[in-house]
Amino acid sequence: MINQKKKDSFIKQAGILAMAGIICRIIGILYRSPLTGIIGDEGNGYYSVAYNIYTIILLVSSYSIPSAISKVIAQKLAMKEYRNAQRIFYCSIIYVVVVGGLASLFTYFGAGILVQSNSIGVLKVFAPTIFISGLLGVLRGYFQAHRTMVPTSISQIIEQIMNAVISILAAYLLMQTVADSDSTTIAIYGATGSAIGTGTGVLIAFIFMLLVYLVNRKIIHKRLETDTHSTVAPYSEIIMSLLLTVTPFILSTFIYNSTTSLNQTIYSKILINLKGMDEVSVTTQYGIFAGKSVVIANIPIAIASAISSAVIPSIAGSYIQGDLTDTNRKVDKATKTTMIIAIPAAVGLAALSIPIVRLLFPQKESMYQAAGLLCVLSITVIFYSLSTLSNAVLQGIGKVNMPVINAFVSLLIQTAFLVIILLTTNMNLYGLAVASIIYSLLMCIFNGISIRKSLGYKQNMRKCYFIPLLSSLIMGAVAGLIYMGLYTLIKSNAISLFVAIFFGAILYFILMIKLRGITKNEIEGLPKGELIIRVFKKLRIL
């Protein structure tokens, strides 16, 4: 499964990973709806609180491992230093065993300090998942360094399927054991079952990746024999180099992603301690924001994450060989591809927010609130997609400290805005949405400046932003009208929504082609690009 000839471009590989990411997000959405119906908004809130802390600890211990490992190993593979690349892989395993083990123990025994009382048991269930996630991350990063995203993609889908099945089953069975208890106790047990599902998914994905490695072991060792480099780095040197590489990745990823947990903490503390709201009410409201609106908004961002994972080893290989022209070309291609998808996704979520939430989370008591929050959060799809990609570019060219500084400054500014909004207004959840917009926008600006200084790269504003935005706005207006007209006639939300999305997507690509915002070759680089081209040829668009 190792692509030695590298026949596929990194955009193609990103397309594979993006499709897996989208499938995983769709599975996640589909199972969250019945799960929320089982555990309720209160249980969803307890799960979200524990999950946010789990995510932070995971960020520090192992979340950045795939990106960091793929970068370091890709550099060695570009220089054909196969033995050193393999040694980096072994040292990475040692690293995650030590760090992941300590993080798991800290999470389990420190749960009472890290979260409020009703979420303690849920967080303890997450603890062993952190250790397994580290090992899974090393294996994923190893294959990504070889520029094949297939193993990672398949493992992600397997992980999400198992997560969905076990979460619903475990939540239901655990809640049945306390069916005669009060609603809060039942909600806690439901959230615990959901956490068990998350851990089971990670475990099964790890077993799959381990089997993939074992299957490819003979090929790996055969290639090691072809390494003619006389210099083999000692393990002590590799571990030190790994620490110097992984640490900035961790800091950048930690700060970049800690906004969710930080904002949730600030939100809860201010509303409970200063505005006198009770914990159950605050947690339930936060469950609507994090468990519904944010979950939906994160679906298209999966594409940016996939492109970022693919672009790091590719850019690292070009940059270490001194080929700045090829590096800039890859940055431009990745940026344009990301925006071609992220901008219409953001406009579509805003234009169809109510029918989307009605389809996925039909609970009437919170449907319109979740839709309103999704409409506001939709703009972050563009900003988070671009900032995620720009983070990867800076890391790929070795400027690993820049994303750390940019994320820290952005975090300070958005935190100040959030505190002011929560203290001086009654926006509450909408204050969280505004803070997300501020943070993601600042990251785009700061990272863009850093890339321009480092590579001299200048974006094509017309093709990257203006044409996709104009096409998306027209698409959004037409899709909204199609939905309203069809829903008035047939009263079916699902059919009306899917028809509106289908014709909206076709209209968007027609506009992009007619306005010369995208070429045939660029469509081929998109997920399912060849299928899109065949359809457009039959429709005489191409």
Secondary structure by P-SEA (a helix, b strand, c coil): cccccccccaaaaaaaaaaaaaaaaaaaaaaaaaaaaaccaaaaaaaaaaaaaaaaaaaacccaaaaaaaaaaaaaaaacaaaaaaaaaaaaaaaaaaaaaaaaaaaaaaccccccccaaaaaaaaaaaaaaaaaaaaaaaaaaaaccaaaaaaaaaaaaaaaaaaaaaaaaaaaaaaccccaaaaaaaaaaaaaaaaaaaaaaaaaaaaaaaaaaaaaaaaaaaaccccccccaaaaaaaaaaaaaaaaaaaaaaaaaaaaaaaaaaaaaaccccccaaaaaaaaaaacccaaaaaaccaaaaaaaaaaaaaaaaaaaaaccaaaaaaaaaaaaaaaaacaaaaaaaaaaaaaaaaaacccccccaaaaaaaaaaaaaaaaaaaaaaaaaaaaaaacaaaaaaaaaaaaaaaaaaaaaaaaaccccaaaaaaaaaaaaaaaaaaaaaaaaaaacccccccccccaaaaaaaaaaaaaaaaaaaaaaaacccaaaaaaaaaaaaaaaaaaaaaaaccccaaaaaaccaaaaaaaaaaaaccc
